[in-house]
Amino acid sequence: MIRKLLVFAVAATLAQPAFAQPFCQAGAYRGADGDFVALAKSTVNPAGGLRYLFRDGRRGSTGDADAPLDCAPDGVRIGKGAEAETWARIALRETPATFDSAGSKLSGMLIEPPGSDPQRPLVVMVHGSERTSPIGGIYGYAMAAQGLSVFVYDKRGTGASEGEYTQNFELLARDAAAALGQARAMLPGHAGRAGFFGGSQGGWVAPLAATLTPADFVAVGFGLVASPIEEDREQMISEVRAAGLGADAEALVNRLSAATARLLLSNFKDGYVELDAARAALADKPWATQIRGEHSGMMLRMSNAELRRIGRARFDNLELIWDYDAVAALRRLRTPLLWVLAGEDREAPIETTRAALAELRAAGQPIDVYLFPGTDHGMIEFTTGPDGKRSYTRITDGYLKLLGDWMKGEARGTYGRAETLTPTPR
């Protein structure tokens, strides 16, 4: 979650028919029943058509041979033959903006649904660890299609934003707070709800941003209430459990995690004795070669000489707060919080996060927690092969609608297969 690029797209494998290509436009399209599909340029395969994302989570490329839609001059055609429907393009307003934060000029875009409504909710989309630009991206359009004003912006050091790319949550939270201030300034007279959504790493940043500026809500998808060090350890625990190993294996990876944590927290000055001891304990374990985590697996297989020489450059060059106290940040938050968990998240295992949220809820924090079973990081459904490898299919049905409804203050009923945990009294 920290260093891995999060790309929730299906790469196109076939070119789209030439007759349809000129009519394809990025944006959002709505059917007569209120359903929608968002289209956006693909960063994976720009020549293969536009990415699409339906409200129910179906996704892919307009260039796929089996795509359930065709582009047309007056919108998009959904379905085939006599049953096909034409969905009209939503007249979203997109207004570019620049704003200052911590000495850097950042670039953003305000996306507004048609019409003027001072009560329309506003959400700032706080990115994860990716370096790709969310401007013109599919999630901004998907949120705007649900009646939200959406502000997206390039993370510092990416896209058109100045500054150095960083994973310093405190600095990124300042940027997010400044983004909300900019969005509010672009909506004079706005009196509706305003807040943040953060996915993955944004789950560390968005709640912290809401402690720096007034906000009416914070929503988080597949984030962690744990430190980056704890994330690494939990990933390794998840790996050994997936391999069918028991408590002895878990104890060994806990030992490895403690050693690598000491390296990170000491700027690679201390921890080598402990790492050597962990290596020795794992030396006769064939499964140890498959351990990854976020960083410990790689450190395990590097020599101490390498770690002393390039450890900081390789693992600690992005100002990450390794022992970040996510629970303390949430205790400071008085804003209503939505937290959505992916039930089988290998990137951000949920055990510690789920327990921490339950404790915070019991202490009086206004938290709603939903869990989508059978989903991995990004709320993506999957099938599992005989070798245990996952093949990812779609974003789970109900997730996008839950986010939109909750941010509008209208969440009720069921959302796909979601389970409601520790509901907040209304």
N, C-alpha and C positions, 0 to 999 in steps of 0.2 A: 504494500500500500504506500510505502514511503518512496521507494525508488522506481517502482515498476510503473510503466506507462499504462494508464487505464484507457483502453479503446473499446467502446461498446459498439462495434460495427461489424457487419458481415461483409467481407471483401467480395466484390463482384467477380464472377468468373467468366461471364459472357457479355459481349457488347450489347447495348440496347439497340433495338431496331432504329434505323436512321430516321424513319418518318416521325418517331415520337420525340427524338432528342431535342429539336428546337423549341418545343413547348414546355419543357421541364423548367420550373422555377422553384428556387428555394422558398420556404415559407410554410404556412399551415393551411390546411384545407378541411372544410367541415361539411358533413352530411346533413340531411334534413332532420335526422334524429339527434343531432348534437355530437355525434361521434366525430373524431378528427384523425388526420394523419399529418405528421410533420415531415418535411423534406429539407435536406441540407447537403451541401457539398461534402464529398468524401475526402478525408485526409489520407485514406488508405489506398484508394484506387480512383483518382479523379476522373480517369477516362471511362470508368465502368458505370457511370450514371450517378444519380443522387442517392444518398442514404434515405431510407424511409423508416418511420416509427409510428405505429398506430397507438391509439390510447390503450388498447389491450395488450401492448407489449410486443406485437409482431414487428419484426425489423428485418432489414436487408437492403438491397440496392435495386433501384429501378431498372438496372441493367441485367438483373437475374432473369433467367428464362422463365422461372415460375413465379415472378413477382405478381402479387394480387392486385396491381394497379397499373394503369397506363396513363401517361401524360397526354393532355389534350389542350387545345387552344383556350377552352373555357374553364379549365380546372383539371381534375384528375378523374379518370374512370376507374371505379372500384368494381371488381368482379369481371365476369366475362359474358359475352353473348347478350341475350335478351334480358338477363337479370342484372346487367351492369347499371350502376348509378354514377352520376356525375356529381362530384363534390366541388363546390366553389372555393376559390382561394380567399382566405380571410384577409381583409385589408388592414394588415398590421402596419403601424407607424414605427419606423426605425430611425432614431435620432442619435447620431454619433456625439460623443462627448470626450473631453479630457479633464482630468482633475489631478490635484497635487496630493501626495501622501509621502511623508517622511523624506522629503527632498527629491522625490522622483515624480515625473509626470506620467500618469497612467491613462490608458485608452479604454473607453467603454462604449456601450450602446444601450439606449433605452428602447425597449420594445413595448408598444402599447396596442391593445385591442382597439377595434373601431369605436368611435363615439367618445364622449367626454363624461366621466363619472368620477367625481371627487372621492367617492367611497370605495373605489376599486382598490383592492389590495395590491401592494407593491412588494416584490421579493428581489433581493440581491442574490445572485447565484455565486456562491463561493466555491472555487475549484478545488480539485484534489491535487495530486502530485504531478499531473500531466503538464506538458509544456505547450500543448496545442491551444489555439485561440478558441474561446467559446463564442466569439462574435460571429454571427451567421451559423451557429451550431444548432443541432437538432433539439437539445433540451430547452433552450430558451424559447424556441418556437412552440414546443409542446406545452410549456407552462402558460405562454401567452394565449394559446388556443383554448385554455380553460378559464379565460377571463381575468388573468392577472397581468398587471404591468410588471415587466421583468427588466432588471438591469444586469447586464453581463459585462465583464471587463477582462482585459488581458492581465494575467498575473505579472508582477514586476519581473523584468528580464525576459519576457516572452512577447510574441506578437509585436504590437506597436507600442508597448509600454517600456518606459525607461527603467533603469536600475539593474541590479544583478539578481538572477534567479536564486531563490532561497527557499528553504523549508523551515525557516524560523517562524514558529506559530505566532509569536507575539508581534512581529513586524507584519506578518500577513493579516493578522486581526486588525491592525491599524489601517491597512489598506482597505479591508472590507468595510470598516466603519466609515472611512472616507468615501467609499463608493456609495454607501447608503445616503450620506450627506449630499453627494452630487445628484443622486436620483431624486431625492426630495426637492432639491433646488430646481430641478427640471419640471416639477409638477406643482406649481404654485396653487395654493388652495386645496391641496390634497389632504383629505381627512380620514382616509381609510387605514386599514392595518398595513404595517410595514415591517419587514423582518428579513431574515436570512435563511437560505437553504445551503447546506454543505454536504457533499458526498465524499465518502472515503476520508482522505486527509482533511477535507473540509469539515469533518466532524470534530476535529480539534480546533479549527480556526473560527467557525461560525459562532459557537457559544461564547468564545472569548471576545469576539467582536461585539456581541450584544451586551457585554459588560462595559464597553467603552462608549457606547452611544445608545440613546433610547431606541428600543425595538419592541414590537408587539408580539413577535413570535420567532422561534428558531426551529427549523426542521433539519433533521440529519438522516441521511441514508447510508447504511453499511459502514458506519464509523466506529470508533473505539473509545471506550472510557478506560483507557490504559495508556501507559507510556510507550514510546517506540521500543524500549528495551523489553517491556512486557509483551508487546506485539510479536517480537522476534521469538521469544520463549514460547508463546502460545502457538505460533505457527509450527515450531518443532514438535511440540506436544501433539498437535493435530496430525502431523506427519507420522509419528510413531504409532498413534492410535489407528490411523488409516491402514498402517501396515500390519495391524493385529498384534502389536507388541504390548507388553504389560507395564507394571509399575516400575520394574527395574530399568527399563529403557527410558521411561519418563524421568527417573531420578538422574540418569546419566546426561540427558539433554538439559535438565535444570542446572546441573553442574557446569556444563559447557556454557550455558547462558550467563551464569554468574561470572565466569572467567572473562567472556567477551565484554560483558557490561563494565567490568573493572578497567579493561583496556580503553573502552570508549570514554568513560568518565574521568580517566586520568590522562587523556590526550596521548594514549599509547605509551605511557611511561611505566605503568604497573599492570600486573595481571598475567605475566608470562609464566610464572611458576604455576599458577592455577590452570592456565591453558595447557601447559605440558602435562599436568596431572589428568586433565580431562581427555587429552589425546591418548594417553596411556590406557585409561579406562575404556576407551572406545576402540582401541587398536584391533581387538579380536572380534569386533562386532561387524559382520558383513553389511548390516543395514545402515551403518554409520556413513557409508559413502553416499547414501541417498538423502541425507539430512541437508536441508537448505535454510529454512527460516528466512529472515530478511537479510542477515549478514553473518550469523554465526557459522553456518555451514562453510562459507567461503573462508572465513578466518581459520576454521579448523584445519583446512587443507593448505593454508599458507604457512611458510616457515616463520619463525620468530624474527629472523633477519629481514624478511620481506615486510613484515608488519611494522617493525621499527622504522624501516626506510620509507614505505609508501602507505602505511595504514591510515594515517590521517588524510592523506590526499585522496585515497580511494573511498573511505567510509565516512569521513567526518568533514566534508568540504562544503556543506550546505547549511551550516549554522543550526542544525537540528538540536532541539532540546531533548536529549536522550531520556532523561528522567522526568519529563514533563508530568505535572500532577493534574491530570484531567479531572479527577474528582473534585479537587479544590476549586478549579475553574467553574464547574457546574454548581458547586455550593454557593458561589457568588451570584449565580444567575437567578433572577426572579421572573424572567420572561417565560411564558408557556413554551414547552419543548416537546417536539415530536421526534421520536427515535425509531427508525425502521431497521430491523435486523434481518440479515440473510441467514436462514436457518443452518446452512451447511457452508458457511463462509470459510474458505481455506486461506484467504488473504488476510482477513481480520476475524479470527475465531471469536465467537460471541460469549463464551462462558463467563469471563471476568466482567465484560461489559454488561451483560444481562444482570448479573448479581449486583453490580454497582448501581445500575439504574433502579433496581428494586429497593435498595437501601435508601437512595436519594428520594424516591417516591414515598417511602415509609416515613421519611423525615419531613415530609410536607412539600417537597418540590413539585411544581405543576408539570408533570411528565406523562405523556401518552406513549406507550410502547406497542409496536406491532411487529410480529414476526411472520415472515413468509417462508414456510417450510419448503425444502427441496430446491433452494436457491443458493447460488454462490455469490461472490463479490459482484456488486452492480445489480443485485436482484435478478440475476440471470439464471434461468432454468437450464438443466443439462441432462444428458444421458450418460451413463457410465459403462464403459467397455469392460470386457473380461480382465483386462490388465489394470483396471482401476482408473484409467484415464477418462477424463470428462470431456464430452463434446457439448459445446454451449449452443443453445437454440434461440431463446427469446427472453426478453424481460418479462417477468411474471405478471400475469393479468391482475389488475387492481392497484399496482404500485403507483403508476402515474396519476391515476384518479384519486388515490388516497392523498398524495402530496397536494394536488390542486384543491381538493375539498377542504383539507385540514388548514391550509394556509388562508383559505377564504372563511374559515370558521364554520364550515358546513359539514364536517365529517360525521357520518352516521351510517349505520347499516354495515353490510359486509363488503369487503374488497378482495375479490378473488378468493384465494385460499388463506388469506391472512388470519393469524390468531392475534387477538387483543390481549395484551399483558398489562397488568397493573393499571387499569383504566383510571383516568383522572375524573373525579366527580365534577359535574357541571352545575 
